[in-house]
Amino acid sequence: MNWKGKTVFLTGASSGIGEGLALALARRGASLGLAARRREMLDDLKQRCEEAGGEAMAFSCDVTDPDALEKAARDFRDEFGHIDVAIANAGIGGNNEETRSFDPVAVKKVIDINLLGAVNMVHAVLPSMKERKSGHLVAISSLAGFRGLPKSAAYCASKAGMTAFFESVRLDVMHDGIDVTIIQPGFIKTPLTSGRKHKMPYLMELDDAIPLFIQAIEKKKRFSAFPWQLATIVRAARCMPGWMYDRFAGKRRYRE
């Protein structure tokens, strides 16, 4: 795929997967709308994207604020004319005692950012895509959305909801010239997975994972799950009866 001149609106751009995607797409010549909360990190990333060969605009906004996100998408379209690809990547792990204790405020924060933040992005970009009869929505979900995991209720719920939401959206827009790709990675070395005591299976380096994200987008895959070893295990676990899955998954300590 030739990314030269392609416009990409990306949430959660300032670090981790978002940062890696932004730099990789900039090197391919894409024009980027970078949305995240941390202005200093965004400005630094914008400069690095431009040095890598792309064009970039930085939008300091919170994905939980639909008006702010809609304005950012509109300003990006005003500058570059349209949005070819919109990537819903903003997310948090909720890996803290409050969330693990099911504190409603803490759980709501995870859901608001991971799921409703993605909903807000779709609301901000989809109408103009439907007008053009062209566009591509990309959800950065997770293998954690397949079944529940220990210490992960809020995160798993947010990613399961994200996957179901985008699949439903695909069914609604499949005749409007709009593609929808749902990407479900496993464990990747990012700030989201740092500081954990227990070993994470098939942990991927970010530089190894980014080409798989881009490949899924370029091929307009409906679903893409990786690494294949962990994806195979997770898919098999979906078929387990409840008693077997409880015995298998209940001992896992990936979030600690």
N, C-alpha and C positions, 0 to 999 in steps of 0.2 A: 504494500500500500504506500502511495506517495502522500506523505503528511504535509508537504510544502503547501502553504496556503490554507490548510485545514484549521478550523477554529475549535478549540477545546475549552470547555468551562469545567473547572475541577474544584471540588470542595475538599476541605481537609488537606490543603496543599502544602502546609508549612513544614511538615516533617514526615518521617516514615515512608509509607507506601506513596502518599501523595507527592512528597518531595521527589522520590525516585521516579515516579511517572512523569512529573513535570520536566525534569532534566532530560529524561530519555526522549520525550516527545519534542522538546526544544531542539535537541540534536538532530532530530528528523525534520526540522523546519516548521513545526506547528506554531500557530498563534494561540497563546494561552491566556485564559482568564483564571487567575489564582485566587481562590477564596479561602480565608481562614481567619481566626481571631487575632493572631499575634502579628502585629504590623511590622516589627523589626525583622522578624524571620521571613515574612513575606517579601519585604523590600529586598532583603539579601538574596532570596530565591529568584526574584524577578531579574535582578542583575545577572545572576549566574545563568539563567535561562537565555537571556539576551546574548551573553558571551558565548553560549553554546550554539547559537545560530538561530534561535527562535525569536518571536515577539511575545511580549508579556504585559499584562496589566494586573495589578495587585488590588484586591478588594478585602479590606479588613472588616469582616462581618461575622455574625454568629448564625449558624444554620438553623438555630431554633427561632430566629426572627424572620418570619416569612417576608415581611416588607423589605427588610434590609437585603435579603438574598434576591428578591425580585428586582430591586433597584440595581444590584451588582450585575445581574444577568442582562438587564436592559442597557446599562452603560456599556457593557462589553459588546452587545449587539450594535449599539450606536457607533462604536469605533470600528468594528470589523464586519458589520452587515448582517451576520447571522451566526448561529451556533451549530456546528456540524456534530460534535460529540459532547455530551454532558456526563461527567463521571461523579457519582455520589460516593465519596470516599470518607467523608468526615465521620469520625467515630471515637469512642472511648471504651476502655475495657471494664470499667467499674470494679476493678480488682482491689477493693478496700473493705474494711470491716463493716462499714455502714451498709454497703450494697449487699454483701454476703449475709448480713443479718436481716435482709428484706425491709430495711427502712424505706418507707414509701417515697420519701423525698429523694433518696439516693437512687432507688430503682427508676423513678420517674426521669431523673437526669439522664440515665443511660438510654432509656426509651426515647426521650425527647431528641437527643443528639443523633443516635444511631438510626432510628426508624423515622421519626417525624422530621428530622433534618433532611433525610432523603426525600420524603414526601414534599417538603418545601422546595427542594431543588427541582423536582419534577414539575411542580406547579409553576415555577419561575421560567422554565424553558420550553415546556411542551406546547403551549398554545402557538408560539411562533414556529415551531417545527411542523405542527399540523397545517399551518398556513402555507408553508413552503412545500409540504408533502415530502419532507426529507429531514432526517435526523437520526441520532443514535443515542439511546440512553444506556448507561453502564452503571450497574450496582456492584460495589465492592462489599459483598456479603462475607460469609465464612462457613467453613465446614462445621463450626459450632452450631449452626442453625439446623442441622439435620436431626439431632436428638439432644435432650438435656444432658448437661455435664455437671459434676459436683462443683460447688462454689461459683457457679456461672449462670444462675437462673436469669438474671436481668440481661446479661450479654447474649445468652442463647435465645432468649425470647425476642430480643431486638433483631437478631440476625435471621431467625426463622420468619419473623414478620416482614423483614426487608425482602427476603427471597419470595415470599408469597405475594407481597405487594407488587413487586416488579414483574412477576410472572402474570399476574392479573392485568397489569398495565399493558404488557405485550399483547395479550389477547384483545384488549380494547383498541390498540393502535396498529394492529398487524396489517390493516388495509389502508393505512394512511401514509405509507412510505417510510415508516419509522421502525428501526430495529431496536431490540432490547437485549442486552447481554448481562447475565448474572454470573459474577466471578466469585468462587468460593475457595479461598486459599486456606491452607492450614497454618502452622506456626512459622512466622517469618521474623527474623531479627530486626526489630524496630523498638522505639521507646515503649510501645504497647506491651511488649513481651519481656522487657528488661527487668532484672532484679528478682527473678523467680528462682527458688531454691531447687525445685524438682526439674528433672530433665524433660524437655518437650520433644516428643517423637518426630523424627524427620524434619527437624528445624532447618529452615532454608535461609541462606544469606539473601539479603535484599537484592543484591546485584544479580543473583541467579533467578530470583522470582520475577523481577520486572519484565524480562522478555516474554514470560508466559502471560502476564497481564496484557501486554501489547499484542501478542499473537491472538489472544482471544478476541480482542477488540477488532483487530484487522480482519479476522475471519468472520466477524459478526456471529460468533457462537451464541446460541441461546443460553447454554450453561458451560462453565469451565471450572473444574475442581482440580486442585493440585496441592502438594505433590501426589502423584498417582498412587503411591504406596498407602499413604494415609487416607486418601479419598476412597480407595478400595475397601479399607477397613471400616470406614464410616458408613459407606453404602451397605456393607454387609450387616453392620450393626442395626440399620433400619429394619432389617427383616427379623431380628431377634425377638422372641416373645418377651414380655415385660420382666418375668422372673430371671431370665437369662441375662438380659441387658443390665438389670440392677446388679447382678453379681459381677458382670464384666466391668461396668463403668463406675460402680460405687467405690472401687479402690483407687481410682485415678486421682492424682494430685497435681495436675498440670498447672493449675491456677495458683499454686502456693510457692 
